[in-house]
Amino acid sequence: MSPVITSIAPKSVVVFGKEKGCVQCNAMDRAIAKTDIKVTKVDGTTDENREYCMSLGHTQAPTVVVYQDGVVIDSWSGFNPGKIDELKNDPLVERTAPVRELIAA
C-alpha cells in the first residue's frame, strides 16, 4: 500500500538580477508585478551569486531559480514570459497576500 501524501511543499521563486541597466530584468520585474507570484529578488552581480548562477549553467540576467524543499527544481535565464505563465498556473508556487483596499464610507 502506498503512503498517503498529506502535504506537498510549496515552490519558492528567487530572481537573481541587476538593479539598473538590464532590460530583461526590468521586463521580468514588470511581468511578475502583474501576478501574485511571491518572488525573492537577489543581487545577481555579487561574485558569490554570479558564480552560483553560472554553476546552474546560466550566464545571463535575470536568472530565475525555483526551489522546492530547498532543492533546485527549475532554473532559466533571461526574460521568459512562457515560464512566468507556468509559474502563474502552478498551484504549488508561493503567492503574495492579496492587497485589500480600504473604501471610505
URTA-V557207 format. One record per residue. N is the residue number from 0. OMEGA is omega in radians with two decimals (NA if undefined). NEAR is the number of other ideal C-beta (glycine too) atoms within 8 Angstrom. Layout:
BEGIN
N OMEGA NEAR
N OMEGA NEAR
END
This chain:
BEGIN
0 -3.12 2
1 3.08 3
2 3.11 4
3 3.11 4
4 -3.10 5
5 3.08 3
6 3.09 4
7 -3.08 5
8 3.09 7
9 3.10 8
10 3.09 12
11 -3.06 10
12 3.11 15
13 3.11 12
14 3.06 14
15 -3.05 14
16 3.10 15
17 3.14 11
18 -3.04 5
19 2.98 4
20 -3.13 3
21 -3.10 10
22 -3.12 5
23 3.08 11
24 3.12 13
25 3.11 8
26 3.11 9
27 3.13 14
28 -3.13 9
29 -3.12 8
30 3.13 11
31 -3.12 11
32 3.14 6
33 -3.11 5
34 3.04 9
35 3.12 6
36 3.08 13
37 -3.08 10
38 2.99 8
39 3.13 8
40 -3.09 6
41 3.09 9
42 -3.12 9
43 -3.08 13
44 3.10 7
45 -3.12 7
46 -3.09 5
47 -3.12 6
48 3.09 12
49 3.12 10
50 3.12 8
51 3.13 9
52 3.12 14
53 3.12 9
54 3.08 6
55 3.11 10
56 -3.08 5
57 3.14 10
58 -3.05 5
59 3.08 8
60 -0.15 12
61 2.98 16
62 -3.12 15
63 3.14 14
64 3.12 12
65 -3.13 14
66 2.96 12
67 -3.05 11
68 3.11 5
69 -3.12 4
70 3.07 6
71 3.11 8
72 3.09 7
73 3.04 7
74 3.06 11
75 3.09 9
76 -3.10 11
77 3.12 8
78 -3.08 9
79 -3.10 8
80 3.12 7
81 3.12 6
82 3.08 10
83 3.08 13
84 3.10 8
85 3.13 8
86 -3.12 12
87 -3.09 9
88 -3.12 6
89 -3.09 8
90 -3.11 4
91 -3.14 8
92 3.12 13
93 -3.11 8
94 3.03 7
95 3.11 6
96 3.12 4
97 3.11 5
98 3.14 4
99 3.12 4
100 3.06 4
101 3.13 4
102 -3.13 4
103 -3.14 3
104 NA 2
END
